[in-house]
């Protein structure tokens, strides 16, 4: 009885979405795969998959078995790796996901430094501004803004962050500088898209009250790196996490706007704020290569402080 082999096969079937596709991965016929899945269900006296000639879906019991199998197979792979490697050597796959902009600017260079020091590590970096199920996609850790709602995951805050309204000098010289939130109606705004919907409500503090400004995007995208590129090229004003644009603000490629009205600027971690977290599955044992990279991330983002660049009124740009 090959319990680990059956777990591996079951995981492959669920991920591939079919018996034949999973069988091709390990050179088994659909009939053989079907027989092993049936035997697995009989052994546990429960249905794990709903199967028809045209579709396959996972049952509630199957989902629990799938989640447990993922953890067990990952732990077994780690044990095998330890047996093959010395205690001081770091090696093996490291699967990381991050937002597009943050991943390209910060995470990718850190992974290169890690591999330079430990050549046995093989990183995979999945860049997306969307939601990722790190358990299903076998991700070791995720770097994300905002603490995840899933309490089954471990979340460690890497750095405080806040959102900055900003634009390039060339755009501001052409269109003028907004001095009040309502002036954004007269400007080209660049919006991020989350879950298909553009984020068109931008929040400010006027006096002691919160003010919501609904923008009409001149351009929008689900890729934060592209939105930042548009802003750098002078196409409009964007609302972006400080850690994504810290170097742009420092060098003057981007200029921060309406800082006195920004609730995020004055209190990191506000309800509209977005501190940076590293997130990983709950496990009794965290692989050493994962722990090492988490430490590298923490050290890197610890050095990034708040934006200390001058306010717009010192840039000699005309307000609109």
Secondary structure as UniProt FT lines:
FT   HELIX           3..16
FT   HELIX           19..25
FT   TURN            26..27
FT   HELIX           30..44
FT   STRAND          49..51
FT   STRAND          56..58
FT   HELIX           60..84
FT   TURN            87..88
FT   STRAND          92..98
FT   HELIX           100..102
FT   HELIX           103..107
FT   HELIX           108..117
FT   TURN            119..120
FT   STRAND          121..127
FT   TURN            134..138
FT   STRAND          141..145
FT   TURN            151..152
FT   STRAND          153..159
FT   STRAND          163..167
FT   HELIX           169..175
FT   HELIX           181..186
FT   STRAND          189..194
FT   TURN            195..196
FT   STRAND          197..198
FT   STRAND          201..206
FT   TURN            207..208
FT   STRAND          209..214
FT   STRAND          217..221
FT   HELIX           224..232
FT   TURN            233..234
FT   STRAND          237..241
FT   HELIX           242..251
FT   STRAND          255..257
FT   HELIX           259..261
FT   HELIX           263..266
FT   TURN            268..269
FT   TURN            271..272
FT   STRAND          276..281
FT   HELIX           288..302
FT   HELIX           312..314
FT   TURN            315..316
//
